[in-house]
């Protein structure tokens, strides 16, 4: 069993021994800590709650609601929802924060408490550490019987989220409806099966073929929207002669597309395409994390604008976006952050912007993909002994390549013209993750192998 406590929330496998899995006692403990932190931070006794459709969701939801009530906190329960919908609801409700019960792309045995601040954004490093400290010390006090929190069920935020997307100046419902797209969707039997069809209908898409849209939490395949998990979607796109396929993860903050020919558009290129469209109409800065494709930088600079890199992690990308006043940003895992709506990865707004872009482009999805630089990312890792000083090792690699442009804001990223390699230490195990990118799979793999050889030479 696994329990991972980090700034982004509490994530673990359901069941097992207390402290070693996401057990009921662990859920109560960390909910108590977060609720206490939220009250201390804001003085507000109101939290927004939503969940994806995974099979443990109902059990976890009941425990979280009861615990928050026990702290004297009122709960706005959105029920089956999405991560971006909860992010929108928190400031709208003037709540102290929000909790999303989702383990994102993790398999069904996982669940998690994702924690938001009063702005509907993920809590930062310092705030996360404060929550963990409260939990460690059991520093919480529960309410007397007359002061228990109340529960309010609100099912209106599906419509509210979609209405806000439709109101965006760059979302052109008329153009999308006129294009008369035929679309296949794979929502992995989670809440995307509720939200994505509703969005497409509101956008004027008349022909939608639904794959795995029953929100029962029984994932038909690994829920991470990677090519190897989307073979059924690709096959259905070809069989239905659809214009494109759309896939989301269980909490609907990651988005990727399948071209009309059954090939993958590439999750790295979701943000690239959406940013391309946004930049054409509202020039400005862009941001992605250091491990995302260089294609976003190319598209940004082609538009005469400036690209910025952030450390890996949504909260770090959002921080950098605010710092440079970026008009769009996100991550190469299919995460689009469009601050005109809110500061969080949002597959729904990504769909609306992409379909507008495609409608105005007037040709196929594969044609659109061919207009962007072709890069390939190779992902590798080196396992080290637990006592190895990884920081010292990275410093030696940095010294070896000190004549190249490099960044140390998150591990070590070294640039070689339009190729790059990014080395990051894992927060949970003694490994170095090595991401490299080149204009072909061979180039990317060769670059990774060169750096791996350098590391082994240093170790020897």
URWOBEL-V686894 format. One line per field, one symbol per residue. psi: psi as a letter, one per 20 degrees, with the letter a starting at -180 (. if undefined). A space follows every 50 residues. Layout:
psi: ???
//
This chain:
psi: qppoorhiaoprqpabqpiirmrhhhggghggggggggghhhjpmppppr qajqiiggggggggghggghijpqpooiboaqghghhhhghhilriaqpp nqkdjqrhiqrroppqaijkqpqagghghgghggghjlmqpqqrhijqqq pppojiiggggghhghiphionhgggghhlqpppqojkkbihighghggh ghijohoppppljomijnpirpipmqgiikhhggghgghilrhrqpqrrh jkiqprqprijiqphohhighggghggghhhnqaqqprrhjrqihggghg hhjkapqqqrqqpghhggghghhjlqiqabqjjkoponihgrmqpohghg gggghgggghhjarghgghiiqqoqpppprqpprqhjpnhghghhhgghh kiiqprqkincppppndjqrppppqqiiqmqppopqpajrgggghhgghg hghgghggh.
//
